């Protein structure tokens, strides 16, 4: 069970959902989440089968040391349990990219849509961005449904741009401009 951070890392989405960095004691539960969901994630994320407990510790350490002006990466906690991860990475002073994954048990329940909506709001308000992008493999329909549901524009399909397990896949790029988001949010 996740204990709330006492530092600046924790972001509350709502009463049940938080984005945070795991404590050292929680790293094993995050690693187990990856192992339990390897089959679910591997078609879209080729790093999953390469991750070790040690390499995961290094990733989390890098997340902790990411300068705030570069964005953030966090583990997603639902009711205190890790269920996935997400991030908002600043590409330049005007643009960021959102990335995300969620475990199979929690997929398709609206959690990630809620989180990406929050990250979009946060990026435009906190970082004063002009544009936010989301990139998805063409065949990853569940992941693509999130930006589509939120009103992002499908701007491009880059042919054979994303290599997974030695096979090239098309990559879809979605974009949201701040004035469009403001109009959608009313």
Secondary structure, DSSP 8 states (H G I E B T S, - for coil): -----SSTT-EESSSSEEEE---GGGHHHHHHHHHHTHHHHHTT-TTGGG--HHHHHHHHHHHHTS-GGGEEEEEEEETTEEEEEEEEEEEETTEEEEEEEE-GGGTTSSHHHHHHHHHHHHHHHHS--SEEEEEEETT-HHHHHHHHHTT-EEEEEEEEEEEETTEEEEEEEEEEEHHHHHHHH-
